Amino acid sequence: METGSVTTPFGQRSMTLGMLASQVMAGEIKPDQSVDKWKLFRALCEAKPLLGIGDRALAVLNALLSFYPKNELAQGNGLIVFPSNIQLSLRTHGMAEQTVRRHLAALVEAGLLLRRDSPNGKRYVRRDRAGEVDEAFGFSLAPLLARAEEIEQLAAAVMAERLHVQRLRERITLRRRDIAKLIEAAVEEEIPGDWQGLYREFRDLIEGLPRSPTTAQLELLLDELTALRTDILNRLEIRVKSTKQRGNADYTERHIQNSNPESTSELEPSFETKQGAIAEPDNDRGAVAPEKGRGEAAYPHGQKKEEEQSRRPDVRNDGGGLKSFPLGLVLQACPEILAYGPDGVIRNWRDLMAAAVIVRSMLGVSPSAYEEAANVMGPENAATVMACILERGGHINSAGGYLRGLTRRSEKGEFAIGPMLMALLRANAPAGRKVG
């Protein structure tokens, strides 16, 4: 390098080793080296996190590049631009001159510009008789040309990291969806297992992620979600295999029985009649058929039937094909119903159905609407739906109309309680942070 190419800043600005290193690097530019200035600027915008510069500094650099007359940065074209601070302020859309000077100093400190100060600190150019630039004082763009390859590599690294983070977030989103829907399916199918505990573990993992996570934190979360998903799938696969084996055994047993040549079931019609006869009531359970017409005046509008249903929790009506869910899950999803149980506590399905009768009256649901729901869905499921309606009371204009709508959908096989419970579980869980 020629020692004459080293210059020091004007005035009170001090010389640093970083400035000297930038000038040494600029002096090693190859004569035939060139780069498209706007392509390089786009790479700078990508690599700014690694270069330690901000958006405002890039705006000032963009203005400086606009004063360079050629599209190609090359040694032969001259690499010094000399706009005044007023001109730079105009091309940065009115940025204050003091702010412009601050960001110019940041670009010099980052090693992207060099100062070529004149004896009096002014920026100007001297031209020869032919009008060509003889000597210029201002800012040298030589460090950009010298570091062009490095800047492009940094930009590629930033883009690769961004793509990696994007894929991590996509995979985390898929794992979250899989886990939530698999737990929901397990609860809806009444598969034994601590599904509430697994759901809490799932929510703890999601809520433990910071608002602006690092790549390492995202990778750790993905590994933990993958392990949890695998655990859930293993439990469900065991259940599926056991169900399949039991089904095959039942089919084999039926096949052997039907293949018995000595079977006399076809020759004994009286035996078939006994099999199809209506079973007698189970006297051990104490169920007594009410006499027709007795007590109807004391229980107007079907209230007697509601209380009878609340006193007989063992009675199930699957007319709508709905599946019952564990009482603990219902209470976790609908905690507001607890206040209406006996002494403010719900210990069993009997208590829940008694509380549902009180809630029905409080929400203005007619006895006929609730009776119809209990007949179609079953008393336990009707009580569960009333608990859900109470939980979402602020979003439902007419509780009675809403219940009748769910009853009609249940009759058609278009309604399931599982999604409603899972939505309330998610709503009552502490607010988590989004990922992806």
Sequence and secondary structure as in RCSB ss.txt:
>XXXX:A:sequence
METGSVTTPFGQRSMTLGMLASQVMAGEIKPDQSVDKWKLFRALCEAKPLLGIGDRALAVLNALLSFYPKNELAQ
GNGLIVFPSNIQLSLRTHGMAEQTVRRHLAALVEAGLLLRRDSPNGKRYVRRDRAGEVDEAFGFSLAPLLARAEE
IEQLAAAVMAERLHVQRLRERITLRRRDIAKLIEAAVEEEIPGDWQGLYREFRDLIEGLPRSPTTAQLELLLDEL
TALRTDILNRLEIRVKSTKQRGNADYTERHIQNSNPESTSELEPSFETKQGAIAEPDNDRGAVAPEKGRGEAAYP
HGQKKEEEQSRRPDVRNDGGGLKSFPLGLVLQACPEILAYGPDGVIRNWRDLMAAAVIVRSMLGVSPSAYEEAAN
VMGPENAATVMACILERGGHINSAGGYLRGLTRRSEKGEFAIGPMLMALLRANAPAGRKVG
>XXXX:A:secstr
  GGG    STT    HHHHHHHHHHTT  TT EEEHHHHHHHHHHHHHHHT  HHHHHHHHHHHHTSSSSEEEG
GG  EE   HHHHHHHTTS  HHHHHHHHHHHHHTTS EEE  TTS  EEEE TTS EEEEEEEE HHHHHTHHH
HHHHHHHHHHHHHHHHHHHHHHHHHHHHHHHHHHHHHHTT  S HHHHHHHHHHHHHTS SS  HHHHHHHHHHH
HHHHHHHHHHHHHHHHHHHHHHHHHHHHHHHHHT TT  GGG HHHHHHHHS     GGGT     TTTTTTTSG
GGHHHHHHHHH TT    TT      HHHHHHH GGGGGGSGGG   SHHHHHHHHHHHHHHTT  HHHHHHHHH
HH HHHHHHHHHHHHHTGGG S HHHHHHHHHHHHHTT   HHHHHHHHHHHHS       
